[in-house]
Amino acid sequence: MDWLLQQLINGLALGFIYALVALGYTMVYGVLRFINFAHSDVLMLGAFSAYFLAPAIQKVGSPASIVSAFLIVVFSALICAIIGMLIEFLAYRPLRQRPRLTVLITAIGVSLFIEFTGQHKSVFGANTKPFPQLLPESTVQLGSISMQSNDIVISLVTMLLLAGLWLVIQHTRTGMAMRAVSFNEKAAALMGVNINRIISFTFGLGSALAAIAGIFYAMRSPGIDPLMGMKPGLYAFVAAVIGGKLFGRPENRCQALTAWNSIR
């Protein structure tokens, strides 16, 4: 039983990371009805953003501290949010009225472009790089069960992010607009929803979550490389398919469309 509890605890933090990545898949699919296969590569970009930001931020502040780690995560999330919105604007928006297969092939192409560009020696290079230490590491012992301090931080931060995302989706005007677009894009546009803004916001929010997941994943890995997003991206995609859609049942999305019309 102790061995089983230990393995459950070891997998908990990793499961939280997959949940963050899966939310990005789910949000984009809920709004645009296609799978953004480049999402896992945004995870990789988030890890590399933290890799390059960490020396500069930790040089100004104290190394491996909560404040410096918070700043690294925030700036990396902002960078990847901008990258996600640029991907949507340049690659997906011109194809919005095209067949879904065209968009799917484009998503695969964007993913390959990011991966192979990152492997070029003038960008990141193909070699594995050691990820810097962002937080002090220690082991918490609970009887015969041991927990790493980083895993505790990952679990707590992810739960806060999930709660915050739920509040945004369910209790804000933007979240209501996202659910309305998910239910019926044309009807939402007729009711005054700015479709382009909502879709860009969705890509930015999902990319920011992927960046944070990439940093968490790198904290538990021996190193990072341009192909590091493939494995967690695949697992998160499976989790998104099994877990279902973030936007709830169809009747709830219909209520969001009606509510938007009443408050706009």
Sequence and secondary structure as in RCSB ss.txt:
>XXXX:A:sequence
MDWLLQQLINGLALGFIYALVALGYTMVYGVLRFINFAHSDVLMLGAFSAYFLAPAIQKVGSPASIVSAFLIVVF
SALICAIIGMLIEFLAYRPLRQRPRLTVLITAIGVSLFIEFTGQHKSVFGANTKPFPQLLPESTVQLGSISMQSN
DIVISLVTMLLLAGLWLVIQHTRTGMAMRAVSFNEKAAALMGVNINRIISFTFGLGSALAAIAGIFYAMRSPGID
PLMGMKPGLYAFVAAVIGGKLFGRPENRCQALTAWNSIR
>XXXX:A:secstr
 HHHHHHHHHHHHHHHHHHHHHHHHHHHHHHHSS  TTHHHHHHHHHHHHHHHHHHHHHHS TT HHHHHHHHHH
HHHHHHHHHHHHIIIIIGGGTTS HHHHHHHHHHHHHHHHHHHTSTTTT SS B     S   EEEETTEEEEHH
HHHHHHHHHHHHHHHHHHHHHSHHHHHHHHHHH HHHHHHTT  HHHHHHHHHHHHHHHHHHHHHHHHHTSS B 
TTTTHHHHHHHHHHHHHH  TT  HHHHHHHHHHHHHH 
